[in-house]
Amino acid sequence: MQANEVQKRVTQIKQTIQQASQACDSAGDSVPGNIKSSIEKLGQRSDQAAKTLQQSSDEASIRKFVDELEQLGDQAKTACDGAANVDQKVKDAVNKAHQELAQLKHQVH
């Protein structure tokens, strides 16, 4: 997968992560802190990945960022799966981000 293709996918995933963040904000205090924290970390790291990808096409760096993002996506999904009464929009957004990250990881490896 070319670096510019990965960059496009990361941009799309960032939008999905933003949707998850907005869903958390809309749900208010009903979203557990560990889910909010996971989504926040995922958003921050995806921003860093997007900036790095604009400057570098090194395959090892790309794989490293994608692996890290996928791990953070796993953490967010696990937090959602383990929590009771999480808003369905939050779960859907987290699951979508996790799925997109898993697909991207599969494509870069």
N, C-alpha and C positions, 0 to 999 in steps of 0.2 A: 504494500500500500504506500503510495507516494505521500510525502510530508504535507503537501497542500490538501490532499484528501483527508488526512488525519486532522489537519487544522479545521477543515470544514465540519467534520464530524464533532470535534470538540466544541466548536461554536454552537452546533445544534444541541449538544448535550448540556452546554451551559444554559441554554434557554429552558431545557427541561428541568435543570436544577433550580433555576429561577422560579419556575412554576411550583416546584416543591416548596421553596422558601415562601412564596406568596400564599400557598395553601396553609402552611404553618401559621403565618401571620393572621390569616382569616379565621383559623380555628381557635386562635387565642391561647388561653391557658390550658386548654384540654390536651395540648400536644406536650408529651413529656420532654424534659430538658435534654435527655440524651439523644432524642430524635432531632430536635432543633440544632443541637451542637454538631451532630453528624452531618446534617445538611449544610450548616454554615461552613464546616471544614471542607466539605466537598466543593462548595462554591468558591471558597478562597483558593483551593488547590487547582480548580479548573481554570480560574483566572490566571494563575501563575503558569499553568501549562500552555494556555493560549498565547501568552506573551512569549514564552520560550520557543514555542513552535514557529512564531513569526520570525525569530532570529536564527533558528537552527533547523537543519534537516538531518541531523545525526540520528541514525536509526536506533542506536542504543539509548540515547536520551528520550526519543519518542516512546520506545517500549517501556522505559522506566516510568515516565509520566503516566502512560496509559495503565500500567500495572498499579501504580499508586492510586489513581482515580478509581480503578475497579475495586481495589481493597476498601476504599472509603465508601464506595457504593454498597459493597457487601455489609459494611458496618451499619450504614443507614437502614438497609433492608432488614438486617437482623434486629435492630432496635425497634423497627416498626412491627415486625413479626412477633416480637416478644412483649409488646405493650398491649394493654387492654383498651378498648374503646377509642382507638385512634381514628380520627376523621377519615372517611373513605377517600376524599380528594387527596389527602396527604399520602395515604398508602398507595394510591394509584400513581401519583407523581414520583414517589420514591421508587416504586417498582419499575416504572418506565425508565427512569434514569439508570437504575441498576441494570436493566436489560440492555439499554443502549451501550453502557460501558462494557458489559460482558461481550457484546457483539464486536465492539471495537477492539477489545483485547484479543479476541479470537482472530480478527483480521490482521493485526499487526504481528502476530506470532506465527 
